[in-house]
Amino acid sequence: MTPPDPRSVRRRCQRAFSWIPVIFISGVVAWSYYAYVVQLCVETVRNIGEKIVYLLAYHVLFIMFAWTYWQTMFTKPMNPLKEFHLSYSDKQLLDSEDRLESQQEILRRIVKDLPVFTRTVSGAIRFCNHCLLVKPDRCHHCSVCDKCILKMDHHCPWVNNCVGFSNYKFFMLFLVYSLLYCLFITATDLQYFIQVWTNGLPDTQAKFHIMFLLFAASMFSVSLASLFSYHCWLVCKNRSTLEAFRAPAFRHGTDKNGFSLGLSKNFRQVFGDEKKYWPLPVFSSLGDGCSFPTCLVNQDPEQPSAPSGHPCVKTGGTLHQFTSRSLQKSQSRLLNSEGLWRVVPEDEDKTGTSNPAVVVENES
């Protein structure tokens, strides 16, 4: 009998342990449901009208909290399209070539028809040696998932999933409803918590639940409020957590505001154009996750030229040569504001990194 692969065993153990934070959160939420509904509303609150209002409002918030948590946790992160993967022949060529110039020619041919404009800090193409693909803009390799994730924000242990293009809206709504959930519990439980300390309630087990319910809800409210505020700032600036720590690099250098299109467009890029879907955990983000509009990228010589009549580069997937997937109409509207685009003068273009698209370098 063949002994099991140690790496496979280690991977299975990591997957099992990765669910511990989720189980912890689920246990806390289950206890809070029992403590609030049974011990507070049913056993402690005496006013019928107050009891009905509390229960109705609580269950609305609880359902939205559970729905967004589920969507964030079980929405599969999107990976780069097949156009960004090296073909079998390209893999063979890349492995067989030892000369740098030959490898450069291979990568130059691969990226010439792709809307890829970000680089490593040194100006090289962002190439993933694990997935064997050219990384689309804002894509990063997750060491936990062992995959390249489109518009990766971070890997969240509390949902045991990568937060990226496919579920970032769900993650934001999860923060919103979990914060409202905790604030609502804190606000409605406070008066009965005071009665516990002033001996205004009968000596029952409800006292224990009322006290710890307030402690837990208020503690989570503080941490959630800070996290939610931070991600609101990221949405307004059109940055991911990774981009906030390390600014994206373009052909002419790094720029922390490289993908920012203004407050309104930044918000709609995450939540979409249709307002009726904003508070719901249904996918409505704009674009395909592989390309994003930006006003700071000048066109590379190796890239296909922009459509006639538009003197600037539009990296939102509108290049005719990139036919993997057409953009939604709402995404196209992000690109129609000509004031957002800047043409880099020739003098400035000459100061850019020389031949940045032909150097093979794995991004750290």
Buried (B, 14 or more C-beta within 10 A) or exposed (E): EEEEEEEEEEEEEEEEEBEEBBEEBEEEBEBBBEBBBEBBBEBBBEEEEEBEBBBEEBEBBBEBBBBBBBBBBEBEBBBBBEBBBBEEEBEEBBEEBEEEEEBBBBBBEBBBBBBBBBBBBEBBBBBBEEBBBBBBBBBBBBEBBEBBBBBBBBBBBBBBBBBBBBBBBBBBBBBBBBBBBBBBBBEBBBEBBEBBEEEEBEEEEBBEBBBBBBEBBBEBBEEBBEEBEEBBEBBBBBBBBBBBEEBBBBBBBEBEBBBBBBEEBBBBBBBBBEEEBBEBBBBBBBBBBBBBBBBBBBBBEBBBEBEEEEEBBBBBBBBEEBEBBEBBEBBBBBBEEEEBBEEBEEEEBEEBBEBBBBBBBBBE
